[in-house]
Amino acid sequence: MSFDHIRSWYELEEINERQERMITVYENEIKKLEQENAELKQELTILKQKLEDTFNKEEDNDDVISTEVC
């Protein structure tokens, strides 16, 4: 019976520490991406509002022009 596939306690600790560090890295990256996502959503809302305001102004101008022509 061979025990070559069994890892030492030290090796398991090393693997565990490496994985914990990667988890921390991923958690930090997720936080950054969530913040960026929130900022982009806010920017999108602002741009949609500006676009809507622009179309509303154009419609108002069209109404003024059409009443002037009549």
N, C-alpha and C positions, 0 to 999 in steps of 0.2 A: 504494500500500500504506500503510495507516494503522496506527499503533502506539498508538492511544488507549486500548486495552484493557490495555496493559502498565503495571503499577504501578511507581512509583519505589522505589528501595532504601529510602529513608526511610519511605515508606508501608508497605512490607512489614515493616520493623522495628517500626513502631508496631502493626501488626496482630499480629505475633508476641508482642510484650510484653503486649498486652491479653489475648491468649489464654493466655499463661503465668500472668498474674495470676488469670484465671478458673479455671485448672486448680488453682492454689493454694487459691483460695476453695472450690472443690468438694472438694478433698482434705481440707481442714479440716472442712467440713460432714460429709463421710463419716465422719471420725474421731469427731465428736460423735455422729452417729447410731449408729455401732457401739457406742460407750460406753453410750448410752441404751438400745440394744437389749440389751446385756449386763446392765444394771441391771434392766430389765424382765423378762428371763428369770429372773434371780435372785429377784426379787420374786414372780414367778409360781410358782416352785418352792416358795418359803416359804408362799405362800397355799395351794397344793395340799396341802402337808404339814399345814398347820393344818386344812384342810377334812377331810383324811383322819383326822387325830387326833380331830376332833370327831365324825365318823361312828363311829369305833371306840369312843369313849367312850359314845355313844348305844347302840351295840350291846351294850356291856358292861352298861350300865344296864338295858337290856331283858332281858338274860339274868338279872340279879339279880332283877328284878321278876317274871319268869316262874317262877323257882325259889321265890320267896317265896309266890306264889299256890298252887303245888302243895302 
